[in-house]
């Protein structure tokens, strides 16, 4: 959606009007030009556009106290409000039919545009399900993917915690960005904000509501290149997220389990319906390799992606030709296992650049991941 960049307040006023959701707001902006132009439009024009009298009244006389509370929240150093006109608004999310008009972010807003994998599942997983989730998240984060989930109990929490061991993670909230639900995840939410981002379409002060969480799920899948379900019952929010992913054209992956485990039935149903069965994180990287290369090539400020055939040659020598930036990073590695932090120090590149470049190098078979989040050079 191409629009002029009105003030954040104008966007907040538009989406706060009763009965105006993301789709209606987008239609109004397309018709009138900008959020400010919508609010300034004559009442009869707004009525002709199908807007209710209550919504028109809210546009003409917005709740200034509520608006000031939101703007005060956004004045904090780690708080951001991204509109659909903001260059930092995640491009993958912008593609879905009902993309949020606004995103409230605590942490690093730039992270939202980088390659992410959603990891979701049961709120009451088995010990094995928790272990598998944490292992997948840990290893995929070490390979440069940000892990996105919903901060719920069970699989969500394990996914965030595993990702924080080796990389970064994004939590999509069903509350406002200033509240944490469940409260037991307050410390986890703090760590996510420090090392990644908390994101919500709901304004500060919005408490938990049952209807908010399915809406949150479409954002989890919309931000991500794919969704992994590690353990889930047949009727669960995880399967709602998977359904959103399929509707949005995302890949869906599922970890199989015992036929006697009721929490494996959701994964098995997804596999029967076409989800990709995975037993190892490397299988996900192999499947996503072409999309990840394209996304990394499009990321502003990143080093250019190495040219050549798009393939993930895990465990094999690579045949592609590296450009100078990637060759320099590879030379800096030597032939002993090395941690990303060491490469950041030796190369002078940012953590984001090194993470993205290591992912491309692994996808093309130049390096492989090693225990402890380290990387090994393959071949010469």
N, C-alpha and C positions, 0 to 999 in steps of 0.2 A: 504494500500500500504506500503510494508516494504522496506525502503530505508535507505541508510547511510545518516548521517546528514552533508551535505555540508554547506558552509557558506550561510548566508541569501542572500548575493550578487549573488551567483550562481543561486538561485531560482528566484530572481528578473530578472536576465538576461534572463532566460529561458522563463518566462511567459510574458516578455515584447517584445519578438520577434514577428514581425507582422505575423498574421495568426496562431499563436500557442495559443490555448485556454487550458482550464483545461483538457479536454479529450485527446487532442494531447500531451500535456506535460506529462500526466500520462503514455500514451503509450510509449513515448520516454524514460521516466525513467525506465519503465519496460524492455525496449529493451537494453538500454545502462548502466543502473545501478544507476546513480546519475545525478543530474543537471550538475555538473562539467564534468562528462563523456560525457554528451550530447554535451556540448559546445566544448569539446576537440576532439570529433569524427571526422574522416576524412570527408571532404566535400562530397565525393562520397557516403559514408555510410549514411549521412544525406539525401542526395538526394534520395537514394534508399528507405529511410524510408518515402518518400513523402513530405519532407520539401522543401519549395520554395527557390529559390535563394536569395530572399530578407530576408527571415528568417535566412538562413544560414549566410548571411553577418552580420546580427544583432547579432548572436551568437558569431561570430568570432571577431567582433569589436563593442562591446556594447556602448551605449550612456553613457559615464562615467559621464557627467554632471548630467543627469537625475538620474543615480544610486546614485551619491553622495547626491543629494537632498533628496532622499528617506531615505538613511542611516542617514542623518542629522536629519530628522524628527524622526526616531526611537531612536535617542539618548536622546530624552526628557524623563523625569522620568515616565510619565504615558502613553508612547507610546510603542507598541509592534508589532512585525511582527511574526506571527505564520506560519510556514511552515507545510506541510502535515507530516513531520517527527517529528514535535514538540509534546512532550507528552501532551501539553496543548491544542492541536487542538481538537475541540469538536467531540467526537466519533460519535454522531448521524449524524452530518453533513458529516462526512467522509464516511458514508454509501451511500449517494446519488450518482447517476451515474456521475454527472458533478460537484463534490465538488470542490470548489476553491483551487487552488494550494497554495495560500497565503491568509492570513487574516491580515488586518491592524486594530489594536485595540487601542482604547483610554479608559483607565479605568482599570477594573479588568479582565484580560484574563482568570482567573480560573473560572469565572462565566459562561463562554460559555459551559462548560461541565456539568453544573447542570441542573436539570429539568426546562424546560421552556414551557409556553403556548403562542402561537402567538395570538394576538388580532388585527384584521384588519377590515376595513369597509370604508364607504364613506368619501370623503374629504369634503362633504357638508351635514353632518347629521342633523337630526331634533334635537331640544332640548332634546326630550325624548331619542333619540339615544345616544347623548353625556352623558346623565345622566346614562343610562344603562351601557354604556362602562366603565365609570369611576367607577361605583359601582362594576361591575364584576372584573375589574383590581385591585381595592383596596382590595377586599375580597380575591381574589385568591393569591395576593402577600402576604397578611397577613398569608395565609396558607402555605407559603414557596415556591410557584412557582415564578420563575422570569417571568415577562411579556415582551414578545418580539414583536416589531412592527417596522414600517418603518419611523417614525419621520415626516410623512406627516401631513398636516392640517386635522382637523376633528377628526375622530375616532382614528387614530394613536396617535395624540397628547393627546387626552383624556385618552387613555390606558396608556401611559407613565406617565402622571401626576397622575392618580389614583394609579398606582403601587408605585410611589415615596412616597405616603402618608403612606404606611405601609410596604414596602419592596423594592425590586430591579427590575430594568428593563434594557432591552437591546434594542438599536436602531440600525437597519441595514440600512446603508446609500446607496444611489444611486450616491454618490459622493465620492471623496477621504476623508480620515479620518480627514483632516484638514479643510474641508469646511462644511458648514451647509446649507441645502436647505429643506424648505424655510428659508430665513434669519430671519423671525419672530420667529423661534424656536431656536435661538442662546442660549438664557438663558436656555431653556428646555434641549438643548443638553449639556450644561455645567453641569446641575444638573444630567443628566443621566450619564455622564462620572465620576462624583464624587461618585455616589451611585450605579453604575452599569457598563455598557460598551457601547461604540460606536464601531461598527464593519463594515468593508467594504472590498470587494475584489479589489476595485479600489485604485490605488496608490495616495499618497499625490499630490495635485495639480489638480486632475481630477475633472472638473466641472460637473454640471448636464447635462444629455443627455437623451432624451426620451427612447433610447434603453437600458439604464442602469437599469431602474426601474423594468421592468419584470425580469431581471436577479437577481436583489436584492430580488425579491419575493421568488425565489426558496431557497434562503438562510434563509429567515424568517421561512419558513415552515420546511426546513431541520434541523434547529437548535432545533426545538420544538417537543414535544411529541404529540401535537395536535394544531389545528387552530380553533379559535372562530371568527365567522363573526357576528357582532352585528347589522349592518345595511348597506345594499349595493344595488346598482342598478343592473339590469340584466347584463349590460356590464360594468365591472369595474375591476380594478387591484386586488380587494379583491377576486373576483372569480378566477382570475389567480392564486393567492396564494393558494386558496382552491384546485384548480385542481392539482397544484404541490404537495400539501399535500397528496392527494389521490394517486398520482403516486408514492410518496415516502413511502406509507403505513402508513401515519399518520391519526389519528382520526380528523374528521371535525365536528364542532358544529355550530349551527346557532340559533340566537334568533328570534322568529317569531314576526311579527308586523301586523299592520292593513292592510287589503286587499286594502284599499284606499291610502296607502302610497307607492309611487313608489320606495322608498328606502327599502321597505321590500321585494320587488320582488326577489332580488338576494338571500336573505336568504330563501325565500319560494322555489325557484328553487333548492337550495342546499338540502333542506329537502326532496323535492320530489325525488331527486337523491340519497338519502341515508344518508345525514348528520343527525346528532343527534339533535333533537329539545331540547333546554334547556331554562329553565325559571329561574334557580337559579344556582349560582356557585357551590353549593354542588353537583349538578348533574354531573358536569364535573369531580370533584374529585372522585365521585363514579365510573365513567366510566374508569378513568385513574389509579385507585388505584393499580392494579397489576403491570403495567408498571412503575409507580412511585416508588414502593417498590423495584423493580429490579434495577432501575437506582440509587437509593439512596444506595443500598447495594453495588453497583459497584464503587461508588465515593471514590477515594483514600483520606485517611485522615479523613474520617467521622467515627463516632461511628457506631458499627455494628447494623444492622437492627434487630428488635425484631423478634424472630422466631414465627412460628404459622401460622394459616390460614390467607390468604390474603383477607381482606375484609375491606370495609369502613362502619363502623357501626355508622353513624352520629346519635347522640341523644340517642344511646343505650349503655348499659354497655358492656365492652369488656370482652372476655373470653380468649384471648391469654395470654401467659406467657411472661413477660418482662425480658430482661436481666438487669444486674446491672446498666449499664449506663442509660438506659431509666427509670428504677425504681428510680434512684437517682434524675433525672430531675423532674419526677412526684412528688416525695416527696418534692422537693424544691418549687413546685408551691403552696402548701397548698390548701385551698379550696375557696379562694377568687380570683376574676379575676386578672390576672397578665399580664404585658406587657413583650414581648420578651427581651427588654433591661434590665428589672429587673432580668430575669432568666440568662442572660449573666453575669450580675454582681455577682449574688449569686452562680452560678454554676462554674464560672471560665472558661467556654467553649467559643469558638469563636462564632461570630454571625452566621456564616455559619453552624456550628454544631447544634446550638440551633434551627435555622430555619428548618433544615432538620429533626431533631428529633421531633419537634412539628408537622410537616407534617405527619410523620409516626404515632405519637400518635393519631392525629385526624383521620387519615384513619382507624385506628384500634379501634376507639371508646373510647379511654382513656381520651381525652380532646375534647372540642368544642370551636370554635371561638366565641368571644363576641364583642360587640360594641367597637370601638376605637382601634381595632387591638389587643385586649387582649385575653387571653385564660382562660377557666375554666376547672377544673378537674372534671371528671365524675366518680362517684362511689368511691370505696376505693383504 
